[in-house]
Amino acid sequence: MTQISLADLKLQWNQVLDALLDADRIAWLAFFDARLVSLNDGKLLLSFIDPQKFGGDHNFKSVRKPEHTAKLASAIKEVTGLNLEVIEE
Protein backbone atom coordinates (compact mmCIF):
# COMPACT_ATOMS: atom_id res chain seq x y z
CA MET A 1 0.00 0.00 0.00
CA THR A 2 1.23 3.48 -0.82
CA GLN A 3 2.09 5.51 2.24
CA ILE A 4 1.01 9.04 3.04
CA SER A 5 1.98 11.15 6.02
CA LEU A 6 -0.52 12.78 8.34
CA ALA A 7 0.81 16.17 7.23
CA ASP A 8 0.21 15.29 3.57
CA LEU A 9 -3.32 14.10 4.33
CA LYS A 10 -4.00 17.33 6.24
CA LEU A 11 -2.95 19.29 3.15
CA GLN A 12 -5.55 17.37 1.13
CA TRP A 13 -8.26 17.34 3.80
CA ASN A 14 -10.32 20.18 2.29
CA GLN A 15 -10.42 18.24 -0.99
CA VAL A 16 -11.56 15.16 0.94
CA LEU A 17 -14.31 17.19 2.61
CA ASP A 18 -15.36 18.66 -0.75
CA ALA A 19 -15.64 15.14 -2.20
CA LEU A 20 -17.64 14.05 0.85
CA LEU A 21 -19.96 17.04 0.49
CA ASP A 22 -20.56 16.10 -3.15
CA ALA A 23 -21.44 12.55 -2.06
CA ASP A 24 -23.51 13.21 1.06
CA ARG A 25 -24.16 16.49 2.84
CA ILE A 26 -25.19 14.77 6.09
CA ALA A 27 -21.93 12.80 6.16
CA TRP A 28 -20.06 16.04 5.52
CA LEU A 29 -21.85 17.69 8.45
CA ALA A 30 -20.91 14.73 10.64
CA PHE A 31 -17.18 15.00 9.87
CA PHE A 32 -16.35 18.56 8.80
CA ASP A 33 -15.25 19.47 12.34
CA ALA A 34 -13.04 16.43 12.91
CA ARG A 35 -9.38 16.86 13.82
CA LEU A 36 -6.91 14.48 12.21
CA VAL A 37 -4.93 13.05 15.14
CA SER A 38 -2.79 10.26 13.73
CA LEU A 39 -2.26 8.05 10.70
CA ASN A 40 -0.59 4.70 11.33
CA ASP A 41 -0.77 1.36 9.54
CA GLY A 42 -3.62 2.51 7.30
CA LYS A 43 -5.71 3.73 10.24
CA LEU A 44 -6.75 7.37 10.48
CA LEU A 45 -7.67 8.51 13.98
CA LEU A 46 -10.11 11.41 14.20
CA SER A 47 -11.02 13.46 17.25
CA PHE A 48 -13.94 15.79 17.84
CA ILE A 49 -12.62 17.19 21.12
CA ASP A 50 -11.69 20.86 20.94
CA PRO A 51 -11.91 22.62 24.29
CA GLN A 52 -10.88 25.89 22.66
CA LYS A 53 -13.91 25.85 20.39
CA PHE A 54 -16.78 24.68 22.59
CA GLY A 55 -17.24 24.70 26.33
CA GLY A 56 -19.40 21.59 26.26
CA ASP A 57 -19.61 18.35 24.36
CA HIS A 58 -19.90 18.76 20.61
CA ASN A 59 -19.19 15.16 19.70
CA PHE A 60 -22.09 14.19 17.48
CA LYS A 61 -21.12 10.52 17.55
CA SER A 62 -24.75 9.49 17.95
CA VAL A 63 -25.50 11.15 14.60
CA ARG A 64 -22.63 9.58 12.69
CA LYS A 65 -23.57 6.25 11.19
CA PRO A 66 -21.36 3.51 9.73
CA GLU A 67 -22.45 4.53 6.24
CA HIS A 68 -21.21 8.09 6.91
CA THR A 69 -17.81 6.71 7.94
CA ALA A 70 -17.78 4.53 4.82
CA LYS A 71 -18.49 7.60 2.67
CA LEU A 72 -15.65 9.47 4.35
CA ALA A 73 -13.30 6.55 3.65
CA SER A 74 -14.51 6.58 0.04
CA ALA A 75 -13.84 10.32 -0.26
CA ILE A 76 -10.35 9.78 1.14
CA LYS A 77 -9.75 7.09 -1.48
CA GLU A 78 -11.12 9.32 -4.25
CA VAL A 79 -8.71 12.13 -3.34
CA THR A 80 -5.62 10.20 -2.21
CA GLY A 81 -6.04 6.78 -3.80
CA LEU A 82 -5.65 5.15 -0.37
CA ASN A 83 -7.92 2.79 1.53
CA LEU A 84 -7.81 4.04 5.10
CA GLU A 85 -9.73 2.77 8.09
CA VAL A 86 -11.36 5.70 9.90
CA ILE A 87 -11.40 5.47 13.68
CA GLU A 88 -12.96 7.98 16.07
CA GLU A 89 -11.37 8.96 19.37
Rosetta silent file (secondary structure, phi, psi, omega in degrees, C-alpha in Angstrom):
SEQUENCE: MTQISLADLKLQWNQVLDALLDADRIAWLAFFDARLVSLNDGKLLLSFIDPQKFGGDHNFKSVRKPEHTAKLASAIKEVTGLNLEVIEE
SCORE:     score description
SCORE:     0.000 S_00000001
   1 L     0.000  138.418  176.660    0.000    0.000    0.000 S_00000001
   2 L   -66.915  141.795 -179.285    1.233    3.478   -0.817 S_00000001
   3 L   -97.043  153.157  173.361    2.089    5.513    2.243 S_00000001
   4 L  -143.307  144.060  178.096    1.012    9.045    3.044 S_00000001
   5 L   -85.964  160.592  175.957    1.981   11.151    6.015 S_00000001
   6 H   -60.141  -40.376  179.367   -0.521   12.779    8.335 S_00000001
   7 H   -61.323  -41.781  178.328    0.815   16.166    7.233 S_00000001
   8 H   -65.598  -40.477  178.642    0.205   15.292    3.571 S_00000001
   9 H   -65.316  -39.164  178.098   -3.324   14.103    4.334 S_00000001
  10 H   -61.137  -36.678  178.049   -4.003   17.332    6.244 S_00000001
  11 H   -65.355  -26.837 -178.649   -2.945   19.291    3.152 S_00000001
  12 H  -100.156   -0.046 -171.981   -5.545   17.374    1.126 S_00000001
  13 H   -61.154  -37.906  178.030   -8.258   17.340    3.800 S_00000001
  14 H   -63.274  -35.610  176.086  -10.318   20.184    2.287 S_00000001
  15 H   -66.127  -40.229  177.078  -10.419   18.238   -0.993 S_00000001
  16 H   -61.201  -46.633 -179.924  -11.556   15.163    0.936 S_00000001
  17 H   -64.182  -36.950  176.501  -14.306   17.190    2.610 S_00000001
  18 H   -62.838  -42.557  178.328  -15.362   18.657   -0.754 S_00000001
  19 H   -65.102  -38.887  177.658  -15.642   15.140   -2.201 S_00000001
  20 H   -65.791  -41.438  177.873  -17.640   14.047    0.849 S_00000001
  21 H   -60.614  -40.973  177.513  -19.960   17.043    0.489 S_00000001
  22 H   -63.134  -33.186 -177.330  -20.563   16.099   -3.146 S_00000001
  23 H   -83.386  -39.447 -172.616  -21.444   12.548   -2.063 S_00000001
  24 L  -165.649  108.809 -177.436  -23.510   13.214    1.065 S_00000001
  25 H   -63.948  -36.311  179.612  -24.162   16.493    2.844 S_00000001
  26 H   -65.601  -42.500  176.867  -25.191   14.766    6.090 S_00000001
  27 H   -62.094  -41.266  177.690  -21.926   12.795    6.160 S_00000001
  28 H   -59.363  -46.068  179.029  -20.059   16.040    5.516 S_00000001
  29 H   -60.512  -33.873 -178.490  -21.854   17.685    8.448 S_00000001
  30 H   -71.940  -25.199 -173.443  -20.914   14.728   10.636 S_00000001
  31 H  -120.666   -7.083 -173.188  -17.182   14.995    9.869 S_00000001
  32 L   -61.438  -23.830 -176.249  -16.353   18.556    8.805 S_00000001
  33 L   -98.540    7.445 -177.970  -15.253   19.473   12.339 S_00000001
  34 L   -71.633  145.013  172.333  -13.037   16.429   12.905 S_00000001
  35 E  -101.243  134.800  176.445   -9.375   16.856   13.818 S_00000001
  36 E   -82.315  115.667 -173.294   -6.911   14.480   12.211 S_00000001
  37 E   -95.622  -50.727 -177.732   -4.935   13.051   15.138 S_00000001
  38 E  -153.916  160.112  177.390   -2.786   10.259   13.725 S_00000001
  39 E  -141.520  105.971 -177.825   -2.264    8.054   10.703 S_00000001
  40 E  -140.249  134.367  175.421   -0.591    4.703   11.328 S_00000001
  41 L    51.411   40.691  177.554   -0.767    1.365    9.537 S_00000001
  42 L    75.605   13.525 -179.778   -3.625    2.509    7.302 S_00000001
  43 E  -117.524  121.906  178.414   -5.709    3.725   10.237 S_00000001
  44 E   -99.871  120.150  179.069   -6.749    7.367   10.481 S_00000001
  45 E   -97.154  125.197  178.605   -7.665    8.505   13.984 S_00000001
  46 E  -111.148  148.114  175.417  -10.108   11.410   14.198 S_00000001
  47 E  -129.808  147.684  177.715  -11.023   13.465   17.251 S_00000001
  48 L  -117.300   13.324 -178.949  -13.939   15.791   17.839 S_00000001
  49 L   -91.565  121.159  178.252  -12.616   17.190   21.117 S_00000001
  50 L  -147.145   86.392 -176.457  -11.692   20.864   20.939 S_00000001
  51 L   -63.176  -20.282  178.461  -11.914   22.624   24.290 S_00000001
  52 L   -73.698  -24.684 -173.166  -10.883   25.894   22.656 S_00000001
  53 L   -92.689  -44.651 -176.782  -13.915   25.847   20.395 S_00000001
  54 L  -129.920  142.303  176.502  -16.779   24.683   22.587 S_00000001
  55 L   -76.377  -29.327 -178.409  -17.238   24.702   26.331 S_00000001
  56 L  -112.432 -170.007 -178.388  -19.402   21.592   26.260 S_00000001
  57 L   -72.259  128.196  174.523  -19.615   18.349   24.364 S_00000001
  58 L  -126.741   23.637  178.908  -19.905   18.755   20.607 S_00000001
  59 L   -84.864  106.450 -176.611  -19.191   15.161   19.701 S_00000001
  60 L   -90.016   39.609 -176.982  -22.090   14.190   17.477 S_00000001
  61 L   -55.535  -36.329 -178.602  -21.116   10.521   17.549 S_00000001
  62 L   -65.357  -21.304  179.980  -24.745    9.488   17.946 S_00000001
  63 L   -86.818  -32.693 -178.436  -25.504   11.153   14.597 S_00000001
  64 L   -72.559  131.183 -178.983  -22.626    9.578   12.693 S_00000001
  65 L  -113.633  160.129  178.480  -23.572    6.252   11.192 S_00000001
  66 H   -53.755  -34.739  179.682  -21.361    3.514    9.733 S_00000001
  67 H   -69.257  -28.434  175.249  -22.450    4.531    6.237 S_00000001
  68 H   -68.112  -43.422  178.041  -21.208    8.089    6.912 S_00000001
  69 H   -62.643  -40.351  178.407  -17.812    6.715    7.943 S_00000001
  70 H   -63.389  -38.770  178.028  -17.777    4.534    4.817 S_00000001
  71 H   -68.402  -35.064  175.202  -18.487    7.597    2.668 S_00000001
  72 H   -64.566  -45.543  178.397  -15.646    9.471    4.350 S_00000001
  73 H   -60.210  -38.309  177.937  -13.298    6.553    3.645 S_00000001
  74 H   -65.628  -40.523  178.056  -14.514    6.576    0.037 S_00000001
  75 H   -65.669  -38.252  176.560  -13.840   10.320   -0.264 S_00000001
  76 H   -61.948  -43.544  179.825  -10.348    9.784    1.139 S_00000001
  77 H   -65.226  -40.616  179.750   -9.745    7.087   -1.478 S_00000001
  78 H   -59.150  -41.941 -176.122  -11.123    9.320   -4.246 S_00000001
  79 H   -82.660  -42.612 -172.521   -8.710   12.129   -3.339 S_00000001
  80 H  -103.884  -19.744 -174.653   -5.624   10.200   -2.210 S_00000001
  81 L    82.883    6.308 -175.612   -6.041    6.779   -3.801 S_00000001
  82 L  -107.749  143.002  171.181   -5.650    5.155   -0.369 S_00000001
  83 L   -93.308  106.775  179.734   -7.916    2.789    1.533 S_00000001
  84 L  -114.715  142.707  172.506   -7.805    4.038    5.099 S_00000001
  85 E   -86.981  128.261 -178.827   -9.732    2.770    8.091 S_00000001
  86 E   -98.654  124.737 -178.705  -11.360    5.699    9.903 S_00000001
  87 E  -123.248  138.798  179.261  -11.395    5.474   13.680 S_00000001
  88 E  -102.803  138.902  177.341  -12.961    7.977   16.075 S_00000001
  89 L   -82.277    0.000    0.000  -11.374    8.958   19.370 S_00000001
